[in-house]
């Protein structure tokens, strides 16, 4: 049984600018490219339940967004085109 993700990334696909929103407090956010290299990190722990991310200077492709919340983390895929 799959539970729905705690966070939503939209729009997806996008041009590099996207919003992460959820129903709980966001912790740190990390973005990795398809080679597993970290290209973005935001370690604020008090950003509420949504955040704006800007990867518009990055190459087009598939990225993986890791969202930490409490003692858990979710990974979601985002497409920059």
N, C-alpha and C positions, 0 to 999 in steps of 0.2 A: 504494500500500500504506500503510494507516494503522497507525501503531504505537499501542499502548495508552498512555493518558496516564500520565505519571510520578507523578501525584498523584490521590488519590481524595477527594471531598468527600461527607460523609455526616452526618446524613441529608439527602437532597435529594429533594423539597422539605422545608423545615423551618420552625420558628417564629422563626428569627433566630439560633439557636445551632447551630453546626455544627463539625465537626472536619475538618481537612485532614490527610491522612496520605499518605506516599509511601515509596518505597524508597531515597530519597537525602535528603541534608541540605536542609532548607528554608532559603531565604534570606529576603528581604523579601517581605511579602504586602501587596497593595493590593486594595481592593474599590471598584468603580465602579458607580454606578447606571445606569439605562438612558439617561440623558442624557450619560453619559461623565464625570460629576463624581465625583471621588474622595471617598468617604465614610469610608474606613478605611485606615490605613496602619500597618504593623508592620515596622520596619526592623531588628529583631534578626537577626543572622546566625548565631546559635548556638542555635537553638531545637530542634535535633534533627530528627527526621523526621516529627513531627506537631505540630499547633497547634490550639487551641480559639479560635474566633471568635464574638463575641457582637454581633449586629446587631439584637437584640430591640427596641431603641428606634427602629429605622428603619421606614419604611413597607413595607407588603407590596409585592412585585413581583419583578422579575428583576434580579439583580445579576451582575456579572462579576468574578471573582476572578483576579488576576494573581499567580502564584507564581514568584518568581525562585529559581533553583537553579544554582549555578556561573555559567557565562556564558550560560545559557539562561533563558527564561521560558515558562510555560504560562498560558493563559487558559481558565478553565472557568466555566460558567454555573451559578448557584445560584438557587433559587426560594424566597423568603420568603413564607409565607402565614399 
